[in-house]
């Protein structure tokens, strides 16, 4: 069912501010069967908010707004909604009781501002706020539904959770949705490889979302399309082979952790250009200490020699940005942190430091396990931060590939 | 001047997608004097886009839209704009010539799709695309201006740059804008401390933007308000004292780098819970190798002992999450990486691992320089990732404070 989102609050239009509520809501609503067809951000201005409500209703059956229902004078969402509906705002006994209860609980004096918070447009229902003072609003009429949630993130998410059964009833049967994740291959190549399978399932909407080094493939089938989606997913998984991280939506970190835990191995990292970003990803999940032994960020040759025991000979003959250095760094990390497997990244993130032989964006990754080394080299595009993030993702993916091979009894 | 943004493209409404064009445009337009009062995201649907244009015009003098002007059948922005204006789409000689030139240059056959790209609503002007094939559009009429830019980020930014002089003329005098940055103090405390100064300048709009461990204060004065803004900034800087990172908008990294370079010092980092995030921030800027000696991520007690030479006695008596351990880690990092100054973070990011004495969110930071140590402890709120990011910011800020003290000839 077509749904329009409105985020209300002048602070959301300030330079540097981000409107992330809709980002959060969008996939959750979609999985309930509510397809977002438009998003708006508007400041705390009665007239502008009322017009935003009217505009949203013109294109969607469900309108979901967040923000502007707090106790301050800025907050005008209730008034704007009443104006758009052409109905008066009324005192509402249950709503006022809820706000009074909340004030008592936190020993706050109930004021006129709180009373305003409890007003409800005639015919609308109030929504209990499980995490704050401001009740939400629920309007149902022949044109559809208008739902207003608080702007405070914690309150908004808590209220949405309690609303899920009701939203499901509105939406009817939810769509079927599955996610495949890949790593180490660019979006356009992934697109090209899955195209043949996608064509066999014209009723399924296939979309890809890329971040540096990783691509998510989303499959959306209509209500009752579970079999088709599962079949499409299997077809794509077969084609993707080792480039597939997970056909069940698990992240690269989750898959690497699971592989390490199955072997009871721990990993150590040696980093140059990524400077900690790889270690940070390896430890993003809870319980990381079971699989992560330690990491060293060695920018200088001196540090590479002292901490990782990379030989002066290797650095002189091949340079710090080389396969030989990467191999020695991975070995050194595994040794010094007493880990079964070691991974390293060395490269040139830029903007300076590039040469004809080693241009900016050159990245070497090595993974070592029991003396067997896997090594790859890339030339990555983008600015310093993008090269760093991309390189960390590729290194994590090389760990995954090495672990898969180790499981199959092959060399890393 | 009031400005409305519209981002056009069905891909922007897919779960997981982010609409970042408006995030990028917002501060840039504001500095030109164009104040964004609403944002919309809408899919590639002629009717929906035409309505979005009409709705945007109702609340703003300038409407700036991005996307939907490419050569594919999805792209309907031109048609939608013509429909909203009530004017026909016409062939446009200069526009078609520009597209033909682009096709020749990249040896692409000029097709009907390209001809569509060159259509222009009657009375509108075309905008040359310095980085791609799709020309933009510029409509000026008594109701204001409608500007359409390409959806490809690189083309959009390139076209905006060429438009800046024209946009400045539309907007009249730009506002005065300055940014102060603080670290180590929460947003509500910063708000309270600057409130008295802010009240002395009622004509200046003051807003704060918080990220974990850091707060940006933005001061917006009207056209010609430069003196007032500068005076307000100075007043706030005085009150903020050492909590002020920069009164000129420089980032925490930039300030720490500048302080290290002035002393010709290099820094080493020892991390437990932040696991590389601090090293990654210390190396975010180009030229980091001049100020960063290296980092160690030591999760386990064994690694803390072996790499950082933390004594078994310290770990046994005080535990790994303690001021004593933090101090020893910072000393160890400085020693092993041969750095003049060392910083460490140790803590419990959660969700597991907390105890009554050391609950989840406990973080210790130590900075050591020439045997003198600075140590602080925090209890941070939020999930694992938030605690990690927050702790890394606080550690970086402790480095800044220590360097400031070292400059003043005081102990770190």
Boltz contact constraints between the chains, C-beta under 6 A:
constraints:
  - contact:
      token1: [A, 13]
      token2: [B, 36]
      max_distance: 6.0
  - contact:
      token1: [A, 14]
      token2: [B, 207]
      max_distance: 6.0
  - contact:
      token1: [A, 15]
      token2: [B, 26]
      max_distance: 6.0
  - contact:
      token1: [A, 15]
      token2: [B, 27]
      max_distance: 6.0
  - contact:
      token1: [A, 15]
      token2: [B, 30]
      max_distance: 6.0
  - contact:
      token1: [A, 16]
      token2: [B, 209]
      max_distance: 6.0
  - contact:
      token1: [A, 26]
      token2: [B, 15]
      max_distance: 6.0
  - contact:
      token1: [A, 27]
      token2: [B, 15]
      max_distance: 6.0
  - contact:
      token1: [A, 30]
      token2: [B, 15]
      max_distance: 6.0
  - contact:
      token1: [A, 36]
      token2: [B, 13]
      max_distance: 6.0
  - contact:
      token1: [A, 37]
      token2: [B, 43]
      max_distance: 6.0
  - contact:
      token1: [A, 38]
      token2: [B, 42]
      max_distance: 6.0
  - contact:
      token1: [A, 39]
      token2: [B, 41]
      max_distance: 6.0
  - contact:
      token1: [A, 40]
      token2: [B, 40]
      max_distance: 6.0
  - contact:
      token1: [A, 41]
      token2: [B, 39]
      max_distance: 6.0
  - contact:
      token1: [A, 42]
      token2: [B, 38]
      max_distance: 6.0
  - contact:
      token1: [A, 43]
      token2: [B, 37]
      max_distance: 6.0
  - contact:
      token1: [A, 48]
      token2: [B, 59]
      max_distance: 6.0
  - contact:
      token1: [A, 55]
      token2: [B, 55]
      max_distance: 6.0
  - contact:
      token1: [A, 59]
      token2: [B, 48]
      max_distance: 6.0
  - contact:
      token1: [A, 207]
      token2: [B, 14]
      max_distance: 6.0
  - contact:
      token1: [A, 209]
      token2: [B, 16]
      max_distance: 6.0
  - contact:
      token1: [A, 275]
      token2: [B, 279]
      max_distance: 6.0
  - contact:
      token1: [A, 275]
      token2: [B, 280]
      max_distance: 6.0
  - contact:
      token1: [A, 275]
      token2: [B, 283]
      max_distance: 6.0
  - contact:
      token1: [A, 276]
      token2: [B, 276]
      max_distance: 6.0
  - contact:
      token1: [A, 276]
      token2: [B, 279]
      max_distance: 6.0
  - contact:
      token1: [A, 276]
      token2: [B, 280]
      max_distance: 6.0
  - contact:
      token1: [A, 276]
      token2: [B, 295]
      max_distance: 6.0
  - contact:
      token1: [A, 277]
      token2: [B, 280]
      max_distance: 6.0
  - contact:
      token1: [A, 279]
      token2: [B, 275]
      max_distance: 6.0
  - contact:
      token1: [A, 279]
      token2: [B, 276]
      max_distance: 6.0
  - contact:
      token1: [A, 279]
      token2: [B, 297]
      max_distance: 6.0
  - contact:
      token1: [A, 280]
      token2: [B, 275]
      max_distance: 6.0
  - contact:
      token1: [A, 280]
      token2: [B, 276]
      max_distance: 6.0
  - contact:
      token1: [A, 280]
      token2: [B, 277]
      max_distance: 6.0
  - contact:
      token1: [A, 283]
      token2: [B, 275]
      max_distance: 6.0
  - contact:
      token1: [A, 286]
      token2: [B, 351]
      max_distance: 6.0
  - contact:
      token1: [A, 286]
      token2: [B, 352]
      max_distance: 6.0
  - contact:
      token1: [A, 289]
      token2: [B, 299]
      max_distance: 6.0
  - contact:
      token1: [A, 292]
      token2: [B, 299]
      max_distance: 6.0
  - contact:
      token1: [A, 294]
      token2: [B, 297]
      max_distance: 6.0
  - contact:
      token1: [A, 294]
      token2: [B, 298]
      max_distance: 6.0
  - contact:
      token1: [A, 294]
      token2: [B, 299]
      max_distance: 6.0
  - contact:
      token1: [A, 294]
      token2: [B, 303]
      max_distance: 6.0
  - contact:
      token1: [A, 295]
      token2: [B, 276]
      max_distance: 6.0
  - contact:
      token1: [A, 295]
      token2: [B, 297]
      max_distance: 6.0
  - contact:
      token1: [A, 296]
      token2: [B, 296]
      max_distance: 6.0
  - contact:
      token1: [A, 297]
      token2: [B, 279]
      max_distance: 6.0
  - contact:
      token1: [A, 297]
      token2: [B, 294]
      max_distance: 6.0
  - contact:
      token1: [A, 297]
      token2: [B, 295]
      max_distance: 6.0
  - contact:
      token1: [A, 298]
      token2: [B, 294]
      max_distance: 6.0
  - contact:
      token1: [A, 299]
      token2: [B, 289]
      max_distance: 6.0
  - contact:
      token1: [A, 299]
      token2: [B, 292]
      max_distance: 6.0
  - contact:
      token1: [A, 299]
      token2: [B, 294]
      max_distance: 6.0
  - contact:
      token1: [A, 303]
      token2: [B, 294]
      max_distance: 6.0
  - contact:
      token1: [A, 303]
      token2: [B, 337]
      max_distance: 6.0
  - contact:
      token1: [A, 337]
      token2: [B, 303]
      max_distance: 6.0
  - contact:
      token1: [A, 351]
      token2: [B, 286]
      max_distance: 6.0
  - contact:
      token1: [A, 352]
      token2: [B, 286]
      max_distance: 6.0
